[in-house]
Amino acid sequence: MCGCAEPPHYPGGCRDCSSPGYYADIPYYYCQEYNPNEVDWPGDSGGTGGVSMPDLADLPSVAVAIRPEECLQRIPGDLDGNCQRDAYEVCMLDGHGHDVCACVADGGNLYDCSIENCLGYMPQNNLSSAQIQSIYDFLDDNDCSDEAKAFTELALEALPDGEVDYVLEIIFEITETIEFQNQTCLKSIKDEVVSTGEMKKIAKKFQPTHPVLDLEWGMFTNTNWGNTGNTGLNANQDGAFINLNTESLSHVNNIVMVQTIAHELIHAELYRKLKELVDDYNLISLSEYNALQDNFMGIADYTLRYGNVIFEETAGQIIAWGLDPDLSLAHHNQMAAFYRQSIIDAMKAYDLSEGIIRLNAEEFYEALSWAGLRITSDENGENSQYTDVWRNFKDQIDIEEADIPESDRTYSRYLDIISQEYNGSGINCN
C-alpha cells in the first residue's frame, strides 16, 4: 500500500504519492480446519447436513496495485502514468515551460513555439531554418531576458539579409571587405580577439546598436611590414575603418596581429567617442570641446595637449575659438598611458584560448603592449617621433637601472622581444 494517506487505503493509492497506479479487484480465498458444524461460508443460510460452495461473486475483495510487466519501473517524464512519453511530456522533460510544450503538443515546432512564447509573436521575415535556430538558441541561452528580447528585435530588423553575431550581440551592416574575408587565418584571429573582454565591449559600440560610426575591416599593402595596421575615418566621418597590412602576414607571428587588432580597435573607439560630440574632428569648436571635457575628460585633455588652438580675441574677449588636433599624437600618447593593459589582456586571452604558455609571460606581454606606442607618425608614415609616455618610461628606467648596462635594461629587453615577434615566420592557424 502507499503511505500517502493515513490510514493507507485503496482505491486512491498512489505511486510516488502523486499518481495513481493500476488496480484490479482480485477475489481471495482462505482455508480453515474443516468442521461441517462450524463452517459458516459467507452467503450460506446455515444448517447441517452439508456445506455449499460459495459463489465467487459474493466474496469480498481488496484492491491491490499491479503494473504491466513492461512498466514495472517508472519512466522519467511520464506524467500521466501510462508508461510512455508523449510530445508534451518529452518537451517538459527537456525543461521547457507549459505554454511552449502545449504548443508543441498541438503540432508546433519547438523553435517556433519557444520564440513565439518569448517574443509574444512569431516573426514573419522569411527566415531560414538556420536563422530561426540562432534566434532560438540566443533567447534560450539568455532565459528570454528583456535585454535578449530587445537585441532580437534589432536583429529581426536586419534579417534575413543582414549579418548578426549573437555571441558579440552585434548587427553588422558593413563588416569586412572581400580582401579581408579571403585572409581566413587573419579573420579567425580577429574573430577571437573581438570575442573576449574589453575588445568585445568596444566592438559592440558600433552601428546599429550605437549609431555613431560603422566599422569596416579591410586590407592594405605597404612594403614596410612593420606597419601592421592603421585606423581612420572615411571622408564623411560616418564610418571607421581598420586596415591590416598584407605584407605583415608573412613576417610577424600571430601574437603581433592580436596586439595590432586590439591596438587598432582602441583607435576606432577613441574616434567613436570623439564623433559622439564633434561634428568635424579636423576643427573642434569651443562648445564641442567643453562637451568633451564633461563626457570624455581624457580625450579632451590629450586632444588639446597635442593640438593647435586657433582663436580670435578682441578687448580681452575670445570671439572665435577652434582646436586643430593631431590625433595620431593624441591617440598614441593616451593609449600608451591608459590602454596598454587592455592590449595585454587581449593577448593573454588569445594565448589562453590557444593553450600557449609564454616564458617570462608578464615581461613578454608588457613588452609587446608598447609595439606601435613607442613611436608615432602621421597618416603617411612620416614625421616619426617618440611618444612622451615612452620617453618618460625610458628616462625612469635609466635612473632606476643606472648600474646595469643599457643593453640589459628593461626597455632594451622589451625591444628584443618586439623584434623577435615581428621578425617571425608569419601568421599560422594550423
N, C-alpha and C positions, 0 to 999 in steps of 0.2 A: 504494500500500500504506500501511497505518497503521504509524507508527513506534513503537507502544506496546511491541512485543516486540523483542527482539534475538536472532537477526536477525528483521526484519519477516516476517510469514508470514500465509497464509490456509490453511484457514479459521481463525477466531479473530481475524481482522482486526476493526477497531473504528472507530466514529465517536466523536470526542472522547475516544478512549481509554477508553471505558466501555461503549458499547452496540454490539451487532453491526449491520452494515449488511445489505444484501440481496445474495445471492450466486446465481450461476448458473454451471454448467460450460459453457464455450464452446470447441468444437473450434478448433484453429488449423491453418493450412496454411503451408507455406513453399516457396519455389521455389529451384532451383539450376540451374546450366547443365546442359543435357541431354547425357548421355553414357550410352548404353544399357549400356555395360560397367561403369560405375561406380555407377550408381544403385542404392541399396540401401534400398528402402522398408521401413519397419517392418512386420514380419509376412511379408515376402517371403522365399521359400526360396532366393532367389539363382538364378544360372544365366544363360544368354544366350538370345538369340533372342526377346527381348521383355520388356516390363515390365507387370506387372499393377497396376491402380489399387488403392490401399489402401482397406481398409474403414474408414469414418469412425469406427465404434465402437471401432476398435482404436487410434485416435490418442490420444496423451497430451493432457491439458488442464490449464489453470491456472484457479484460482478468482479471479474479479475482482468487486469490489463495484459493483453498479448500483442505481439507485433509480427508482421510477416517475417519470414526467415531472412529476406534480403535487407531488412530495415531494423536489425537488432541494435545498431549504433546510430545515434542521431546524426543527421547530415548538417554540417555547418551552414547557416544561412537559410535552412528550411523553416520558414516562419509559420507555415500553416500545418506542419506536421504530416505532409503527405509523402514523405520520403523522396522528394525530388525538388529541384530548384527551378522556378520559372524565371522569366526575364526580369521581373520586378525584384525577386529575391537575389538574383545574381548582381543586379545593379546596386542594391542596398548593401550586399556583402562587400562590394568594392568601395564602399564609403561614400556613396552619393546620397543626396537627400531624397525625401519622399516625393517632392514635386518632380524632380528630374526623373526618378525611377518610374513614377506613374506615367510620365510622357513616353519613356522607353517601353513600358508595358503595353502602351497603346500603339506600338509600332514605330515610334520615333527613333531617330539616330542619336546615340549618346552625345556626340559633339553638338549637334543642333539643339538638343534638349537642354544641355548644360549652358550653352551660350545664351539661348533664349531665356532661361531661368535667371541668369545673372544680369543680362542687359535689360530684360523686360520685353525684348523683341528679337526676331531672327533677322540678321542683316540680309538685304536683298541686293547684293553687289555683284552677282555672278562670280562669286569667289570660287577658286579652285579648291579641291579637297585638301591640298597641302596648306593653303592659306587658312581654311576653316580649322584644320587641326592645330596650326600655330596659334590661332586666337584662343582655341580651347585650352591648349597647354599653358598659355600665358595667364589666362584668367584662373585656371585651376591651381597653378603654382603660387599665385598671389591671393588665393582664397576669395576671389571676386571682390577685392577691396575697392574702395572709391577711387583710389589712385589708379588701379589697374583698369577700371571701367573708363576713367577719363582718358587714359592713353589709348585704349582700344577704340574709343570714339574718334580720336585723331587719326589712328591707323586706318579706320574704315573710310575716312575722307580721302585718303591717298590710294586705297586699294580699289580695284585689283591691279592697277598698272604701276603703282608706286612701290618703293622698296622699304620694308620695315624691319628693323633689328629689335626683336623683343627682348633680347638679353641686355642690350645697352639702352633700350627704350628710346630709340632714335628713329625718326622718319626721314628718309633721305629724299631729296629732290635731285641734287647733283652730288654725286659722291666720288666717283673715280673715273678718270679718263680711261679710254681703251688701252693706252700705253701702260698705265699703271696696273690695270687688271691683268695684262699679259705677263707682268712680273709676279708670278704666282708665289714665289718664295718670299719676296718683299711684302706682298699683300698679306700673307699669313703672319708675318712678323708684326705688321701694322695692326692687324685684327687682334692679335694677342695683347699688344701694348694698350690699345684703347678699350680693352675689356676689363681692366682692373684699376682699382684705387682712384687716385686723383685724375689720371688721364681719362678714365671713364666719365667722371663728373664734368670735365672740360668738354669732351666730345658731345655730351648731351645738351650743351648750351647753344648749339647751333640750330638753324631753322629746321622745321617749322615750330618746334616746341618753344623756342626762344627766338622769335622772328627779328633778329638784328642782322645777322650775316648768314649766308650759305657757306659751306665749306667743301672745297673740292681737292681731291688728291690727284697729283699728276707727276710727270717726269720731266726732267730737263737734262741736257748733256753739256758737261763742262770738263775739259781735259784735266783740270785741277781737281782730281778725285777726292782730295782732302776737303773740298767744299761739298759736303754730303747733302745739303738741303737748303732751301730758302722758303720764306713765307712772306706774303704781302696781300694787298687788296687789289681788286680789279679797278678799272677806270671809273666805274660808277660808285665805288666804295660800298657796294651792297653784297659783296662776296669775297671771302678769303680763300686763298689757295696755298697749299703746301706742296711743293715740288721737290722730288728727290733725284739725286744725280745718278744717271745710268752708269757713268764711269766708275762710281764708287763701289758698285755692286760686285765687281770682280777683284777688289782690293781689300776692303775693310771686312772685319769679322761681324757676325750677327749682332753682337752687343753694341757695336758702334751705331748700327742702324736703329737699334732700340733707343739708344741715347739721343740720336738725331730726331727720331719721331717724337719723343717726349719733348725735346727742346723746341721743335717747330710748333707743336701743339700749344705750348705756353706762349709763343709768339702770337699765334692765332687768337688765344684767349685775351691777351693784352689788347690786341686790335679790337676784339669784340666789345670789351668793356669801354674802350675809348669811343667806339661808334654808338654806344648806347646814349651818349650825351653830346657828341660832337658831330656836327654836320659835315665838315670838311677838315680832315685831320692835318692838312697842309697849313692851315691857318686857324688857330683856336681863338675864339672871342673871349672877352673877359667874363661874360656870363657863363659861357661853357666851361671856362677854367674854374670858376667858382663852384659850378656843379660837380666837376671832377674832385675838387677838394672835399666837398660834402659827402661824396659817394665812394670814390677810389683815391684816397689820400696818397697812396704810394705812386700811382700813375701820375697824379698831379705833380708830385714832388719831382720825380725823375724827368717828366716831360718838360717842366720848367728849368730844371737844373741843366739839361742838355739841349736846350732850345734857345732861340733868339727872340727876345721881346721887342716888338715894334709898337711904338706909341707916339702920340702927339699930345703936347701939353701946352696949355695957354693959361697964363696967370696962375700957375701952380695947380691947375685943374687938368686932369687927363681927359681929353676929348676923344681919343681913339686908342685902342689897345688891341694887340694881336700877338699870338705866340706861334712862331715858326719852329716846330720841333725837329730834332734829329732823332728819329725813332729808333734807328739802329743803335746809337749810343745809349739812348734811354732804356730800351728793352734789355740790352745785354748787361748793363750795369745793374738794373733792377733784378734781372733773373739771377745774376751771379750772387747778389746779396740775399735774395729771399726765396728762390725757386730751385736751388740745386738739390735740396732734399727730395723734392717731388721727382726730379730726374733720377736720383739714386733709388727711390722706392720703385720706380718703373723698371729699372734694370734688375733690381733684386727680385721683383715679381716674375719677370721673364725667366731669369735663371732658375727660380724655384719651380716654375711650370715645366721647364726642360730638364730638371734634375741635375743642374750644373752647380758644382761647388768650387768656389774660387779660393786660391791660395792668398792669404792676407786679404780677405774679402773686403773689409772696411776700407783699407787703403786703395784697393782696386776701384771700388765704386766712387770713392771720393775723388780720385784722380780723373776718372772718365767724366765726372759731372762738370769738370772745368773745360772739357773739349767744346770749342765754339764760344766759350765765355771768357777766355783769356784775351783774345784779340777780336776786335770788331772792325768792320769795313763798311763802305757804302754798298748800295744795291748792285754796283758793277764789280764788286770785289776789290775796289781800290781804296786808297787813303786809310790803310790799316793802322790801327793803334791799339795799345793795351787798354783794357778796361781799368778804371780806377780801382775796382774791387780786387782785381788780380795784383795790381801794383802794391796795394796796401797789404795784401796777404803775403806777397813775396818779401816786402820790406820787413814785416813782422818776423817771418821765418829767418831772415838774415840776422836779426837781432837775437832771437832765441837760440839759433844754431850756429852762432858765430865761430864756435870752436870746432865745427865739423867742416870738412872740405865741401865747397859749393856743389861739387858733383854728387855728393851724398846727401844733400839736404832734401827736405820733404818735397819741395817743388820740383827738384830735379828727378826724384823718383816718380813723381806724378807724370812728368813729361816722358819718361821712359815707358811707362805703362801705356800712355796715349799713343806713342809712336808704335809700340808693338801691336796694338789692336787695330790701328789704322793701316799698318803695313802687313796685313794678314793675307789669307788665301781667297778672300771673297765670301759672300754670304752662302750658307748651305743649310737647306731644310731637310736633308736626307737623314 
